[in-house]
Amino acid sequence: MQRIPEPELMDEPAQARAYAEADFSEPNQLFADAVVEALGDHRAGTMIDLGCGPGDICLRLARALPRWRLTALDAGPNMLALAREALDRASLSDRIELRQARLPRGRPEQTFDAVISNSLLHHLPDPMTLWQSIAALAGPGAYVQVMDLQRPDSVERARRIVDQHAADAPAILREDFYNSLLAAWTADEAGEQINAAGLAGLRVSRPSERHWMASGFVGRD
Ligand SMILES: C[S@@+](CC[C@H](N)C(=O)[O-])C[C@H]1O[C@@H](n2cnc3c(N)ncnc32)[C@H](O)[C@@H]1O
């Protein structure tokens, strides 16, 4: 199925609120567990989450990796306001710095020991924006983990996935989910983008039927 891009930002107040209130605990915990397994909880470091949205993954990681400092970056002011609320509720504001910025950006002022991103790639008009940003932000030997939806073969299949995983969700969220499935890249396409970006060290896997994940350490000798 041909991909159908969707709007880059999802920052309408109602849309951002519906997204923040949705239950993404299953994929978000899967994502966080994979990061924790790769890094172990013994190392301290710096991590940036690109397109952090309302910050749920950062919160999970801040709790699981108490010696890491996190930066949560997003272009949407409404999303970031919701992330701020969640951080304050969890008393984790001192461990997670929120940064409003829209990728692509120029040369970064710092690099990170880990660069992560979930469900941002399919929003970007040019997917290389994400991979090139990662290449610029990852320090030597940094851990990188990117997860996104896998585009299904047909619109009928996309509808079935929405029914299966978001049957009781509000209409606005179901529509966003459906549009995201149509806009998503496949694991093979992501692999081609990674090669084009020269991000040797990343491997693409399929942690669930509806997701792919690229992960690994980049720039290690
Ligand atoms: C589907 S949400 C994913 C949020 C979060 N990562 C998660 O897993 O729940 C995509 C996020 O990417 C942000 N975004 C879209 N384009 C962006 C860009 N060019 N730079 C930074 N953030 C962007 C949107 O504002 C939105 O919050």
The ligand as an ORCA input file, in Angstrom:
! r2SCAN-3c Opt
* xyz 0 1
  C       2.911     10.598     17.643
  S       3.689     11.740     18.682
  C       4.774     10.669     19.569
  C       5.002     11.134     20.965
  C       5.884     10.251     21.849
  N       7.186     10.014     21.286
  C       5.220      8.942     22.149
  O       5.789      7.895     21.866
  O       4.121      8.949     22.703
  C       4.811     12.613     17.581
  C       5.396     13.851     18.230
  O       6.396     14.381     17.355
  C       6.349     15.793     17.400
  N       6.975     16.313     16.171
  C       6.507     16.241     14.890
  N       7.383     16.800     14.029
  C       8.436     17.241     14.785
  C       9.658     17.884     14.478
  N       9.980     18.226     13.212
  N      10.517     18.168     15.486
  C      10.207     17.833     16.768
  N       9.061     17.224     17.126
  C       8.180     16.921     16.150
  C       4.866     16.096     17.525
  O       4.648     17.387     18.072
  C       4.384     14.971     18.438
  O       4.392     15.349     19.797
*
